[in-house]
Amino acid sequence: MHRKIHLIIFDKEFRFSAQAYCILLLLTLLPTTLQAHDAPNSAQQLMEKGDSCRLIWKYNNALNYYQQAYDHPEVADDVDMQFQLLERIMRTHDVLRHWKEMPETSYRLYTLAKERGDSVHVAMALLMRGKRMHALGQKKEGIQTCINAIEMLKRTDYAHKAHELAGYYAILAKLYTCDGRYDEALRMSQEEEHYVELSRKCHPDEW
């Protein structure tokens, strides 16, 4: 009986000691945890958060993260990051039909690309400009601007050119369909299919 009581007391003391140790450990780690939680996100982390939101169609949240990343101090001297963020912001405005906000971003992208001699991003900016012009009623000029963007992109050595061109032709097919120009729309759809297959052959792992 005495041994049983002794074991019960020992067991209680052991559990108390273990609980005390856990509490002490948590208190020790708490400042580090809070510091990590309060640490500001880098521009890369903010951009990745935006990408995650975009994948689940939370475009407003994605746009917020992209804009925070673009305003981050470390982006000022990182041209590649500026290109990535401006492209993402521009395309998110497009999805959200932000016709008033898009021109500023596409102009920034266009200007930066011109300064750096980057024809790929010039083409991206031009395509969005053409799409917006068409949406605002400048249908002929808008379509021609999109065609100019396609021709410019074709002359580049961009690794994902085929994938990008497939998307551009899909946009043109939609614009022609909206205008009731079904023969041109069909031709654009055929071009889209061609570049989808070309992209599949060039990047089978991604597909």
Backbone hydrogen bonds, N-H to C=O, Kabsch-Sander energy under -0.5 kcal/mol:
donor,donor_aa,acceptor,acceptor_aa,energy
5,I,1,M,-2.4
6,H,2,H,-2.2
7,L,3,R,-2.2
8,I,4,K,-2.2
9,I,5,I,-2.5
10,F,6,H,-2.4
11,D,7,L,-2.7
12,K,8,I,-2.3
13,E,9,I,-2.4
14,F,10,F,-2.5
15,R,11,D,-2.4
16,F,12,K,-2.5
17,S,13,E,-2.5
18,A,14,F,-2.6
19,Q,15,R,-2.5
20,A,16,F,-2.6
21,Y,17,S,-2.4
22,C,18,A,-2.3
23,I,19,Q,-2.5
24,L,20,A,-2.5
25,L,21,Y,-2.5
26,L,22,C,-2.6
27,L,23,I,-2.4
28,T,24,L,-1.8
29,L,25,L,-2.2
30,L,26,L,-1.8
33,T,29,L,-2.4
34,L,30,L,-2.9
35,Q,31,P,-2.3
36,A,32,T,-2.4
37,H,33,T,-2.3
38,D,34,L,-2.5
39,A,35,Q,-1.0
46,L,42,S,-2.3
47,M,43,A,-2.4
48,E,44,Q,-2.3
49,K,45,Q,-2.2
50,G,46,L,-2.2
51,D,47,M,-2.3
52,S,48,E,-2.2
53,C,49,K,-2.1
54,R,50,G,-2.3
55,L,51,D,-1.9
56,I,52,S,-0.8
56,I,53,C,-0.7
57,W,54,R,-1.6
58,K,53,C,-2.9
59,Y,57,W,-1.3
62,A,58,K,-2.3
63,L,59,Y,-2.7
64,N,60,N,-1.8
65,Y,61,N,-2.1
66,Y,62,A,-2.6
67,Q,63,L,-2.3
68,Q,64,N,-2.1
69,A,65,Y,-2.5
70,Y,66,Y,-2.5
71,D,67,Q,-1.8
72,H,69,A,-1.1
75,V,72,H,-1.8
76,A,72,H,-0.5
76,A,73,P,-1.0
78,D,75,V,-1.6
79,V,77,D,-0.7
82,Q,78,D,-1.9
83,F,79,V,-2.4
84,Q,80,D,-2.2
85,L,81,M,-2.6
86,L,82,Q,-2.8
87,E,83,F,-2.3
88,R,84,Q,-1.9
89,I,85,L,-3.0
90,M,86,L,-2.6
91,R,87,E,-2.3
92,T,88,R,-2.1
93,H,89,I,-2.4
94,D,90,M,-1.8
95,V,91,R,-2.0
96,L,92,T,-2.2
97,R,94,D,-1.2
98,H,93,H,-2.9
99,W,97,R,-1.7
102,M,98,H,-2.4
104,E,101,E,-0.5
105,T,101,E,-1.2
106,S,102,M,-2.9
107,Y,103,P,-2.4
108,R,104,E,-2.1
109,L,105,T,-2.5
110,Y,106,S,-2.7
111,T,107,Y,-2.9
112,L,108,R,-2.6
113,A,109,L,-2.5
114,K,110,Y,-2.4
115,E,111,T,-2.3
116,R,112,L,-1.8
117,G,113,A,-0.7
117,G,114,K,-0.8
118,D,113,A,-2.9
119,S,117,G,-0.9
122,V,118,D,-1.6
123,A,119,S,-2.4
124,M,120,V,-1.8
125,A,121,H,-2.2
126,L,122,V,-2.5
127,L,123,A,-2.5
128,M,124,M,-1.7
129,R,125,A,-2.1
130,G,126,L,-2.7
131,K,127,L,-2.5
132,R,128,M,-2.3
133,M,129,R,-2.5
134,H,130,G,-2.2
135,A,131,K,-2.0
136,L,132,R,-1.7
137,G,134,H,-1.5
138,Q,133,M,-2.4
139,K,137,G,-1.7
142,G,138,Q,-2.5
143,I,139,K,-2.4
144,Q,140,K,-2.1
145,T,141,E,-2.1
146,C,142,G,-1.9
147,I,143,I,-2.3
148,N,144,Q,-2.3
149,A,145,T,-1.9
150,I,146,C,-2.1
151,E,147,I,-2.5
152,M,148,N,-2.2
153,L,149,A,-2.4
154,K,150,I,-2.2
155,R,151,E,-0.9
155,R,152,M,-0.7
156,T,153,L,-1.6
161,K,158,Y,-1.7
164,E,160,H,-2.4
165,L,161,K,-2.9
166,A,162,A,-2.0
167,G,163,H,-1.5
168,Y,164,E,-2.0
169,Y,165,L,-2.7
170,A,166,A,-1.7
171,I,167,G,-1.9
172,L,168,Y,-2.3
173,A,169,Y,-2.5
174,K,170,A,-1.8
175,L,171,I,-2.4
176,Y,172,L,-2.7
177,T,173,A,-2.0
178,C,174,K,-2.3
179,D,175,L,-1.4
180,G,177,T,-1.5
181,R,176,Y,-2.8
182,Y,180,G,-1.2
185,A,181,R,-2.0
186,L,182,Y,-2.4
187,R,183,D,-2.0
188,M,184,E,-2.4
189,S,185,A,-2.1
190,Q,186,L,-2.0
191,E,187,R,-1.9
192,E,188,M,-2.4
193,E,189,S,-2.4
194,H,190,Q,-2.0
195,Y,191,E,-2.2
196,V,192,E,-2.1
197,E,193,E,-2.2
198,L,194,H,-2.0
199,S,195,Y,-2.4
200,R,196,V,-2.2
201,K,197,E,-1.8
202,C,198,L,-2.2
203,H,199,S,-2.4
207,W,203,H,-1.7
